[in-house]
């Protein structure tokens, strides 16, 4: 899933690895009785909210350390800029 957390840059860098790992990982999980599918909207929303809170906490820490434009720094290093 390409979203605001992964970003196109991250997918470009690691997409090949993810594709190579997907089939054997799925096979192993299914062989052990697990089923894989999309996350329910409520769970996905909870995960996104938790990620947002974690990112905001880091932005606050950077700002407290004197980083002038902490949100921009996070965007740059996450590949979203």
C-alpha angles and dihedrals in degrees: 000000000000108000142141091287100051100034128194093273093058091047090050091051099043107018093101091054092048091051092048092051098042101077098045091042092050091047092051093047093048091046087058093053100262124134121212127206143128118311118254113258092246093053092045089051091051091050092049091049090050091049091049091051091049092049091048090050090054091047089052091049092050091048091050088052089056102262102153100208103024096164090054091049091053091049092050096048093044091055094244093119 
